[in-house]
Amino acid sequence: MSLLAAAIAAPTVIDTVGKTAASTAELLKRGKIRETAQKFEASFLSVMMQSMTAGMKTPEIGGGGTGEEMFKSLLAEEMAKQVSKAGGVGVAAAVQKEMLKMQGLKE
C-alpha cells in the first residue's frame, strides 16, 4: 500500500476503532444499569418477603428460636435474588428503563 493510500485509509480505521470503543463503553454501561436494576428489585423483594413472613408463627417443636430469627432475613434475601434473576416482578425492567433514559440511552 502506498503512503497516500495509507493516509487516506487511516481516518477510517480510527473512526471504526472509536465507534467500537464507544459501543463497547455503551454495552458496559447498559450491563451495569441492568445489574443495578436487578439488585434494586432483589432488595425490594427482600423487604416485601420479610414483611410477608413477619407475622408467621413457627411451631414450638423443632421451630423458632434465636437461630431462625437470625437467618430468616438471609433466606428472604436469597429468595428475592433468585426471583429477580428468574425475571422478577417487573420492577427491574421499569427501573432499567428510567436509568437508561437518565443516561440518554435508548431502550
Protein Blocks (a to p, Z undefined) as FASTA:
>chain_A
ZZklmmmmmmmmmmmmmmmmmmmmmmmmmmmmmmmmmmmmmmmmmmmmmmmmmmpccdfe
hpacjklmmmmmmmmmmmmmmmmmnnpnolmmmmmmmmmmmnopaZZ
